[in-house]
Amino acid sequence: MSSRASIMRQVSAVVVLLIALPASAIDWPEWLGNNREGVWRETGLLTKFPEGGPKILWKAPLGPGYSGPAVADGRVYVLDRQVTPTVKPERKPSGRVTTFGTERVVCLDAVTGKLIWVHEYESQYSLSYPSGPRNTPLIRDGRVYVLGAMGHFKCLNATDGSVRWEKNLCDQYKCESPVWGFTAHPLLDGELLYCLVGGEGSAVVAFNKDTGNEVWKALDSEEVGYSPPIIVNGGGQRQLIVWLSETINGLDPATGKKLWSHDYPDDGLPKRPAVTIVTPRSLGDSLFVSTVYHGPLMLKFAADKPTPEVLYRDNSKSPKKLEGLHCLMASPIARDGHVYGICAFGELKCCVAATGEQLWETFAPVGGKKTDCGTVFIVPHEDRYVMFNDSGELILANMSPRGYTEIDRAKIIEPIEAARGRLVVWSHPAFANRCVFVRNDKEIVCVSLAAG
């Protein structure tokens, strides 16, 4: 009888959850959402904010970190850091700062913000900007894949946070963490989980998703950088694109065999520490990357040739270059033959995808003025764009080759991380359940954008 009552309670809980969630809710289960499209596909959203801004449904306490949240199956997953307050940080000449504490994987109820479980582990940091972990969790088939800032790589059960497998990448591959931490979000495709690592011949490693065992490893790099790997169809062949500090590469996803490699910049000598950060963008038969120091690179695949040709590239070594996209942290957006992106000082630019020609620029999303490391995350929604800037403001806007038109903006969270002489929030939101989920260094909030 008690067993039946327990089953009925579980069924009731599921029914309540299904009622609470919008009927057309779409999850955001990893970096940039489903298939890493970076597109919000839900319907029934506000076209303009109500007076006083959009409604905050809940807030939950959280520690510091840059990890964006992931939303899947009625739950929110995010990483944070708990610093040991009795140990003074140690600053090194390299710019790294040593701190002691733990990293946590936090699971919350997506409807209420109630804490469901926490998985916590020791992690000594030696990083620049050591506030907390960087990676967005990846949720798939009842599992949570997480990568900490110092290379703690884990697969957890989504139900309770118990460990299925775990490893320390720095120990296993005899490498040092990148100066700004392990940041390139792992990619899951079929049975393989791809991760930028480091060490001899292991700049990228493919792991079995069920066991964590290495399947193959490939490439060398002085710095692996921070750009997440992606898979594209190029020249009639599926390719794993791996952008490292000196090169961009196409690999066979199954074996790691190198199909091609391009030096970028041309001399293979990037300004260091390297800032290969943004996610490469696939534009049909072309592939676009951009850095703050070296500008844009557009590669183009022929129909039956897996090795792309350079369509255009910029080898500038100055982030102050006026023309073209010199992206820093936020990944650019491609739409209707144009590329939109945020450059080093917060300037939003529109360029012709086929030529790189700049059509316009504006500082409007960052408050109308030049802002050092100004960051705006941009997500297309239907015929408009939803933006989140590093001042904690949510923006609705239209963009086209003719220019930028702002519809509305509202502050939804306070920036409290000190960086570049100001307070910022540098965490990419999640967009699911007709809500925006965003965090700073003390809390995570759920903001409703549902119409009606």
Disulfide bonds with the S-S distance in Angstrom:
none
